[in-house]
Amino acid sequence: MTKHRILRQLAAASAVTALAVGIAGCGSSDSASDGAKTDQATTTAADAKTPLLSDQQATAAATTYADLVFASYTDLVDATKQLQTDVDDFVADPTDATLEQAKESWLTARDAYGPTEAYRFYDGPIDNPDDGPEGQINAWPMDEAYVDYVEDDPEAGIINDTEGVPEITRDVIVEANEQGGETNISTGWHAIEFLLWGQDLSETGPGERPVTDYRTSPTAERRAAYLTEVTDLLVSDLEGVTEQWNPDGGEYRTEFLDDPHQAVSNILRGMGALSAGELAGERIAVALDTKEQEDEHSCFSDNTMADVINNATGIQRAYTATYDGVDGQSLADVVAEVDPELNDDLVAQLDANVALAGSLKELGTFEEIILSDDDAEGPQKMNQLIEDLQAQGDAIAALGAALGYEVSLEI
């Protein structure tokens, strides 16, 4: 699959708002392909304003957010373990039925992952620049020919390279990830997605990998081994991130709550960077601009619209902490105590953007919309969502400034 990296970068750059002031103690975060880094401006504690939130309010909001993150990741791990079970069942008995079950489990687990992407962009345990596994979990876009055959090259990929890669192991898969190029993705959600759906050659539906790839193909056993290993790796990576947020001794949770005002800054950074830069820019504007199917986030399964909706939901959830089993004061609650109007305005934007993203489903798949004429309802509505997500990012940064925090929207 040919990648249009220059077009992606130009489109993303035009989509990201200019407002970008650094957070004290916060470094750069991953781009959409999780390879390149951008420098962040920083400010010192001496330069920072006195926060409008009290220490007690900041601690309450940060603690509730940490509870939300742990609960979200715990449910995500459970869903991904079900995917692991169904992948194991599929490779043990490759049939159309077991393949469909594995696909359904991928979609369910992916839905659980999408909202958690708001818990990024502040060098937390998932995307810490030293050892964060985000690039191993969700790197994209993916050159699928790096892993397995494609229409124009039936011998492509690690799976078919029996001489260069005699054995498919976890170490081989991990070492290969982004080796020699940022689209050389060998691990994570999208590698699993490709191994289940195959190359997407349709403008109206997902990939249609035949079950014979796992039954009668000369590389069937290697493909099954790859799928098993990459799924097991995803579970392991997500378990590691989850444990860092564990209320019972999670190392990062302890660090996060040790400075509750920085924690509030980080919450706003995660929300704003995802809204204005990653989601509006990399994930929607780029694909709409290039009209390239491969620029969809989940292109093999045609699940990109769900990704967009779940990302928007995650931004909202990070602020309101509305989630089963999570109690305590959210950031929205404590902001409402000090500036009800500011809180109401942001809540209204968050609600509206989740609803707008959801309404796009009525107009077709993400793929169908980006391939439509620019003046059609779908692209027009998608452009509106891009603008509204950018405005939402600005509002998040403005809210931070009003509270005495400086928030960066850069990705």
Backbone torsions as a table, in degrees:
resi	resn	phi	psi	omega
1	MET	NA	123.8	179.9
2	THR	-77.6	134.2	-178.9
3	LYS	-107.2	142.3	-177.2
4	HIS	-108.1	71.5	-173.1
5	ARG	-65.1	-38.0	-179.4
6	ILE	-64.8	-44.6	178.0
7	LEU	-62.2	-39.4	178.9
8	ARG	-60.5	-46.9	-176.4
9	GLN	-65.2	-41.8	180.0
10	LEU	-65.5	-44.3	-179.1
11	ALA	-66.0	-41.1	180.0
12	ALA	-66.1	-40.3	-179.5
13	ALA	-62.4	-39.6	-179.6
14	SER	-71.9	-21.2	-176.4
15	ALA	-87.1	-23.7	-174.8
16	VAL	-82.8	134.3	-179.7
17	THR	-69.2	158.5	-176.3
18	ALA	-77.3	-19.2	-176.8
19	LEU	-69.2	114.4	-178.2
20	ALA	-157.6	95.3	177.0
21	VAL	-116.0	134.8	-171.4
22	GLY	-69.6	152.2	172.6
23	ILE	-94.2	139.1	177.6
24	ALA	-60.7	129.2	176.5
25	GLY	80.6	4.6	-176.9
26	CYS	-110.8	128.4	-178.9
27	GLY	-95.6	-166.7	-179.3
28	SER	-75.7	163.2	-180.0
29	SER	-129.2	172.0	-173.4
30	ASP	-67.6	146.8	168.6
31	SER	-79.5	-178.8	-178.2
32	ALA	-59.7	-33.7	-179.5
33	SER	-91.5	3.0	173.8
34	ASP	59.5	29.0	177.3
35	GLY	-115.6	-60.8	-175.5
36	ALA	-74.4	149.9	176.6
37	LYS	-118.5	148.8	175.3
38	THR	-117.1	140.1	-179.2
39	ASP	-70.0	142.2	177.7
40	GLN	-109.8	135.1	169.9
41	ALA	-68.0	148.5	-178.6
42	THR	-127.2	161.8	175.2
43	THR	-130.8	155.9	-179.1
44	THR	-95.1	164.1	178.6
45	ALA	-61.4	-32.8	-179.4
46	ALA	-67.0	-30.3	-179.9
47	ASP	-79.9	-22.3	-172.8
48	ALA	-70.1	149.0	176.2
49	LYS	-76.5	160.9	173.6
50	THR	-71.8	122.9	-176.5
51	PRO	-61.4	143.6	177.4
52	LEU	-72.8	-30.4	177.4
53	LEU	-73.8	142.0	173.0
54	SER	-73.3	164.9	176.0
55	ASP	-58.3	-38.8	-179.0
56	GLN	-65.8	-42.7	179.6
57	GLN	-66.4	-43.8	179.3
58	ALA	-63.3	-40.4	178.7
59	THR	-64.5	-41.7	179.3
60	ALA	-62.5	-46.4	-178.7
61	ALA	-66.0	-42.6	-179.1
62	ALA	-65.8	-38.8	-179.5
63	THR	-67.2	-42.8	178.6
64	THR	-64.5	-40.7	176.9
65	TYR	-61.6	-44.5	179.3
66	ALA	-61.6	-38.4	175.9
67	ASP	-63.7	-41.2	178.2
68	LEU	-61.7	-45.6	-178.6
69	VAL	-61.4	-46.5	-179.0
70	PHE	-63.3	-43.4	179.4
71	ALA	-63.9	-41.7	-179.7
72	SER	-63.7	-46.4	-179.6
73	TYR	-68.0	-35.1	178.3
74	THR	-62.0	-46.4	177.7
75	ASP	-65.0	-36.2	177.7
76	LEU	-63.6	-43.8	178.8
77	VAL	-61.7	-41.6	178.3
78	ASP	-59.7	-44.3	-179.5
79	ALA	-66.5	-36.9	-179.2
80	THR	-73.9	-30.6	174.1
81	LYS	-67.1	-32.9	174.6
82	GLN	-66.4	-39.9	173.7
83	LEU	-58.4	-43.9	179.1
84	GLN	-58.4	-44.4	179.0
85	THR	-62.8	-44.0	-177.4
86	ASP	-72.4	-30.8	173.2
87	VAL	-66.5	-42.9	177.3
88	ASP	-59.7	-42.6	178.8
89	ASP	-64.2	-38.6	-179.3
90	PHE	-66.4	-48.3	-177.3
91	VAL	-69.6	-25.6	176.5
92	ALA	-73.9	-30.2	-179.0
93	ASP	-146.9	81.9	-175.5
94	PRO	-72.8	104.7	175.4
95	THR	-131.3	168.2	176.5
96	ASP	-59.0	-38.1	-177.6
97	ALA	-67.9	-45.1	-178.8
98	THR	-71.1	-29.6	175.3
99	LEU	-67.0	-44.2	179.4
100	GLU	-63.3	-37.1	179.2
101	GLN	-65.9	-40.6	177.5
102	ALA	-63.7	-39.9	177.4
103	LYS	-62.9	-45.0	-179.8
104	GLU	-61.3	-38.8	179.0
105	SER	-68.5	-35.5	175.6
106	TRP	-61.9	-45.8	-178.9
107	LEU	-62.3	-40.8	179.6
108	THR	-65.4	-45.7	179.7
109	ALA	-66.4	-37.6	178.6
110	ARG	-63.3	-38.6	176.3
111	ASP	-61.6	-34.2	177.8
112	ALA	-74.1	-29.0	-179.6
113	TYR	-75.5	-39.9	-172.3
114	GLY	-49.6	-50.2	-179.3
115	PRO	-64.8	-24.5	-177.2
116	THR	-72.9	-9.0	-179.5
117	GLU	-71.0	-11.2	172.2
118	ALA	-74.3	-10.0	179.6
119	TYR	-94.2	30.1	-179.2
120	ARG	-118.3	-173.6	169.1
121	PHE	76.1	9.2	174.5
122	TYR	-131.5	28.9	175.8
123	ASP	59.3	40.8	173.9
124	GLY	-78.9	-168.7	-174.2
125	PRO	-64.3	-23.9	-178.9
126	ILE	-80.8	-33.9	-177.0
127	ASP	-129.8	31.2	170.3
128	ASN	-56.5	130.9	-174.4
129	PRO	-64.7	-17.7	-179.0
130	ASP	-87.6	-44.9	-174.7
131	ASP	-143.0	13.4	179.3
132	GLY	-68.4	136.8	-175.1
133	PRO	-89.3	10.4	-173.8
134	GLU	-56.0	-40.8	179.4
135	GLY	-66.6	-19.6	177.7
136	GLN	-91.6	-18.2	-177.4
137	ILE	-93.8	-44.2	-167.9
138	ASN	-138.3	23.0	179.3
139	ALA	-62.2	145.1	-179.7
140	TRP	-166.6	167.7	-8.3
141	PRO	-71.6	157.6	-171.4
142	MET	-110.3	129.2	169.7
143	ASP	-83.9	97.6	-172.7
144	GLU	-63.6	-24.0	178.2
145	ALA	-65.5	-13.0	176.0
146	TYR	-72.1	-24.9	-175.9
147	VAL	-105.2	-43.2	-172.2
148	ASP	-152.1	177.3	-175.8
149	TYR	-62.8	153.4	173.3
150	VAL	-131.4	172.2	-172.3
151	GLU	-54.0	-42.6	-175.4
152	ASP	-91.5	-1.4	-178.3
153	ASP	-149.1	87.0	-175.9
154	PRO	-68.9	-10.9	-179.6
155	GLU	-107.2	11.7	-174.2
156	ALA	-73.7	155.9	165.8
157	GLY	94.0	164.0	179.6
158	ILE	-57.1	-40.4	-176.6
159	ILE	-61.5	-36.2	-177.9
160	ASN	-92.2	-4.4	-179.7
161	ASP	-89.6	71.2	-175.8
162	THR	-68.1	-26.1	179.2
163	GLU	-80.6	-46.8	-178.8
164	GLY	-75.1	-29.7	179.4
165	VAL	-127.2	82.9	-174.6
166	PRO	-61.4	-31.2	-176.6
167	GLU	-136.3	135.1	176.6
168	ILE	-86.7	112.6	178.6
169	THR	-130.7	167.2	177.7
170	ARG	-62.4	-40.8	179.7
171	ASP	-59.7	-41.0	179.1
172	VAL	-62.5	-45.3	-177.4
173	ILE	-65.4	-43.5	-179.5
174	VAL	-65.8	-45.6	-178.2
175	GLU	-63.6	-31.5	-176.9
176	ALA	-76.4	-19.2	-173.1
177	ASN	-62.4	120.5	-179.8
178	GLU	61.1	18.5	177.2
179	GLN	-74.4	120.2	177.6
180	GLY	83.0	2.3	179.7
181	GLY	164.4	144.6	-173.7
182	GLU	-73.1	-13.9	174.1
183	THR	-93.3	-0.4	176.6
184	ASN	-81.3	68.5	-176.0
185	ILE	-88.9	126.9	-178.3
186	SER	-120.2	-6.0	-174.6
187	THR	-131.0	171.0	168.8
188	GLY	90.1	-169.8	-175.5
189	TRP	-53.5	-43.2	-170.6
190	HIS	-82.1	-25.9	171.4
191	ALA	-66.7	-43.1	177.2
192	ILE	-63.6	-44.9	179.2
193	GLU	-55.8	-47.1	-179.7
194	PHE	-64.5	-39.7	-179.7
195	LEU	-69.2	-22.1	177.0
196	LEU	-90.2	-44.2	-174.9
197	TRP	-96.4	-29.4	-174.4
198	GLY	79.9	-178.4	-177.6
199	GLN	-63.0	136.7	178.4
200	ASP	-89.6	106.7	-178.7
201	LEU	-107.4	6.5	-176.5
202	SER	-112.5	147.3	174.9
203	GLU	-91.5	-4.2	-176.0
204	THR	-125.1	4.7	-179.3
205	GLY	-163.3	175.4	-178.3
206	PRO	-80.3	-176.4	175.4
207	GLY	-66.0	159.5	-176.8
208	GLU	-131.9	62.4	178.7
209	ARG	-63.3	128.2	179.8
210	PRO	-76.7	146.2	179.6
211	VAL	-64.7	-20.1	177.6
212	THR	-62.6	-19.8	175.2
213	ASP	-59.8	-23.5	-179.3
214	TYR	-109.9	4.7	-178.8
215	ARG	-118.8	-57.8	-171.3
216	THR	-113.0	-6.8	178.6
217	SER	-64.1	145.1	176.5
218	PRO	-60.0	-23.6	179.5
219	THR	-108.7	23.7	-177.2
220	ALA	-59.4	-43.9	-178.1
221	GLU	-67.5	-38.1	178.4
222	ARG	-67.6	-39.0	178.7
223	ARG	-64.9	-42.4	178.3
224	ALA	-64.2	-41.4	178.5
225	ALA	-63.2	-41.7	179.6
226	TYR	-62.5	-49.2	-179.1
227	LEU	-59.6	-42.3	179.2
228	THR	-63.5	-48.0	-177.5
229	GLU	-65.3	-42.5	-176.3
230	VAL	-70.7	-30.7	176.1
231	THR	-72.3	-43.9	176.7
232	ASP	-59.2	-38.7	179.7
233	LEU	-64.8	-42.2	179.0
234	LEU	-60.0	-45.1	178.2
235	VAL	-59.8	-46.8	-179.1
236	SER	-60.8	-43.9	179.9
237	ASP	-63.5	-43.4	-179.0
238	LEU	-69.4	-34.6	175.5
239	GLU	-63.3	-39.3	179.6
240	GLY	-64.4	-42.2	178.0
241	VAL	-64.5	-44.7	-179.2
242	THR	-58.5	-44.1	-177.1
243	GLU	-62.2	-30.6	178.6
244	GLN	-64.2	-23.5	-179.5
245	TRP	-100.8	6.3	-176.0
246	ASN	-62.8	126.8	177.2
247	PRO	-59.7	-22.8	179.7
248	ASP	-94.8	68.5	172.7
249	GLY	92.7	13.3	177.7
250	GLY	-62.0	124.6	-172.2
251	GLU	-62.7	-46.3	-178.0
252	TYR	-70.7	-38.0	177.7
253	ARG	-56.1	-44.0	179.1
254	THR	-60.2	-45.0	178.8
255	GLU	-64.7	-41.5	-177.8
256	PHE	-61.7	-45.0	-176.3
257	LEU	-81.0	-11.6	179.6
258	ASP	-67.5	-26.6	178.0
259	ASP	-130.3	83.9	-171.9
260	PRO	-64.0	-29.2	179.0
261	HIS	-72.0	-39.1	173.8
262	GLN	-64.9	-35.2	177.7
263	ALA	-60.9	-43.1	178.1
264	VAL	-62.9	-42.8	175.6
265	SER	-57.3	-42.4	-179.3
266	ASN	-65.5	-40.2	177.8
267	ILE	-58.8	-46.7	-179.6
268	LEU	-67.0	-36.9	177.3
269	ARG	-61.8	-47.1	179.4
270	GLY	-59.4	-43.7	178.9
271	MET	-64.1	-49.7	-173.8
272	GLY	-69.2	-42.2	-179.0
273	ALA	-66.4	-39.3	177.2
274	LEU	-66.7	-43.0	-175.6
275	SER	-66.2	-57.6	-170.6
276	ALA	-82.7	-33.8	-174.4
277	GLY	-101.7	-65.3	-172.9
278	GLU	-67.1	-50.9	-175.6
279	LEU	-76.8	-54.6	-179.5
280	ALA	-63.7	-40.4	-174.3
281	GLY	-88.5	-75.1	-173.3
282	GLU	-62.2	-38.6	-168.2
283	ARG	-94.5	-24.1	180.0
284	ILE	-114.7	-56.5	-172.9
285	ALA	-61.8	-38.9	-178.5
286	VAL	-61.9	-50.5	-178.4
287	ALA	-65.4	-37.9	179.0
288	LEU	-66.9	-34.8	-179.5
289	ASP	-74.6	-45.2	-175.9
290	THR	-83.3	-23.1	-175.2
291	LYS	56.5	34.9	179.8
292	GLU	-105.3	125.7	179.8
293	GLN	-58.5	-35.5	-176.4
294	GLU	-70.7	-10.9	176.6
295	ASP	-87.5	0.6	169.7
296	GLU	-68.9	148.8	180.0
297	HIS	-67.8	-49.4	178.4
298	SER	-116.1	73.8	-169.3
299	CYS	-76.7	-29.0	-175.0
300	PHE	-72.3	-35.8	-178.0
301	SER	-97.8	-5.2	-173.5
302	ASP	57.1	40.1	-178.6
303	ASN	-101.6	11.4	-172.3
304	THR	-62.8	-35.9	179.9
305	MET	-61.6	-40.0	176.5
306	ALA	-64.5	-37.3	176.3
307	ASP	-58.3	-45.6	-178.6
308	VAL	-62.2	-48.2	-178.8
309	ILE	-62.8	-42.8	-178.4
310	ASN	-69.1	-35.3	174.6
311	ASN	-63.5	-45.3	178.7
312	ALA	-61.4	-40.0	177.5
313	THR	-64.0	-38.9	179.9
314	GLY	-63.4	-38.4	177.1
315	ILE	-62.0	-46.3	177.8
316	GLN	-61.1	-44.6	-176.2
317	ARG	-66.1	-36.3	179.0
318	ALA	-60.7	-30.6	-178.3
319	TYR	-85.5	-42.3	-174.1
320	THR	-94.9	-19.0	-178.8
321	ALA	56.6	32.1	177.8
322	THR	-82.0	106.0	-175.8
323	TYR	-162.7	139.4	-178.6
324	ASP	-55.6	127.8	175.7
325	GLY	88.6	-4.1	-179.3
326	VAL	-103.5	121.5	178.9
327	ASP	-116.7	-179.2	177.9
328	GLY	99.2	174.5	-178.3
329	GLN	-81.3	125.6	176.0
330	SER	-82.5	172.3	173.8
331	LEU	-60.8	-38.7	177.1
332	ALA	-59.5	-40.6	-179.0
333	ASP	-62.7	-45.1	-176.4
334	VAL	-76.2	-32.1	174.9
335	VAL	-65.2	-38.2	178.7
336	ALA	-61.6	-28.6	178.8
337	GLU	-71.1	-32.2	-175.6
338	VAL	-101.6	-25.4	179.8
339	ASP	-155.0	81.0	-175.8
340	PRO	-57.5	-38.6	-177.6
341	GLU	-66.2	-43.3	178.3
342	LEU	-61.3	-42.3	178.6
343	ASN	-64.1	-46.2	-178.6
344	ASP	-60.2	-39.7	-179.5
345	ASP	-62.9	-44.8	-179.1
346	LEU	-69.4	-41.8	178.3
347	VAL	-58.8	-40.2	179.1
348	ALA	-63.9	-40.3	177.9
349	GLN	-65.5	-43.8	-179.9
350	LEU	-61.1	-45.8	178.6
351	ASP	-61.1	-44.6	-176.5
352	ALA	-65.4	-38.8	-177.7
353	ASN	-73.6	-34.3	173.7
354	VAL	-63.8	-42.7	179.5
355	ALA	-66.1	-41.9	-179.9
356	LEU	-64.4	-43.3	177.3
357	ALA	-60.3	-43.2	179.8
358	GLY	-64.5	-33.7	-177.9
359	SER	-69.7	-20.7	179.0
360	LEU	-64.3	-26.2	179.6
361	LYS	-57.8	-30.2	-178.0
362	GLU	-70.6	-14.0	-175.0
363	LEU	-103.4	1.7	178.4
364	GLY	126.4	-179.0	175.6
365	THR	-73.2	164.9	176.6
366	PHE	-56.2	-42.8	-179.5
367	GLU	-60.9	-45.5	-179.7
368	GLU	-63.9	-37.4	-178.8
369	ILE	-68.6	-45.7	-177.1
370	ILE	-68.2	-23.1	179.0
371	LEU	-88.5	-2.8	179.1
372	SER	-75.9	165.1	173.2
373	ASP	-60.1	145.0	-175.0
374	ASP	-59.8	-29.2	-177.4
375	ASP	-91.5	5.2	177.0
376	ALA	-73.4	163.5	-175.2
377	GLU	-61.6	-40.4	-177.0
378	GLY	-60.5	-56.9	178.3
379	PRO	-60.5	-36.6	178.5
380	GLN	-62.8	-43.4	179.5
381	LYS	-69.0	-35.5	178.4
382	MET	-68.0	-38.4	174.7
383	ASN	-62.3	-37.8	177.4
384	GLN	-63.6	-40.3	177.9
385	LEU	-62.9	-42.1	177.6
386	ILE	-57.2	-49.4	-179.3
387	GLU	-62.2	-40.5	-177.6
388	ASP	-70.8	-35.1	176.8
389	LEU	-68.6	-35.5	174.6
390	GLN	-65.2	-44.7	177.9
391	ALA	-62.9	-36.3	177.2
392	GLN	-64.5	-40.9	176.2
393	GLY	-60.6	-42.9	176.7
394	ASP	-60.5	-41.4	-179.5
395	ALA	-65.3	-37.6	177.7
396	ILE	-64.4	-44.3	178.1
397	ALA	-64.7	-39.3	179.1
398	ALA	-66.5	-39.1	176.5
399	LEU	-62.3	-43.0	177.3
400	GLY	-58.8	-44.2	179.9
401	ALA	-62.8	-40.0	179.0
402	ALA	-63.7	-30.3	179.6
403	LEU	-85.3	-9.1	-179.8
404	GLY	98.9	15.1	179.3
405	TYR	-113.9	146.9	177.0
406	GLU	-106.2	125.3	-168.9
407	VAL	-121.1	130.9	176.9
408	SER	-97.0	139.0	175.4
409	LEU	-103.3	1.4	-178.5
410	GLU	-69.2	151.8	175.9
411	ILE	-122.5	NA	NA
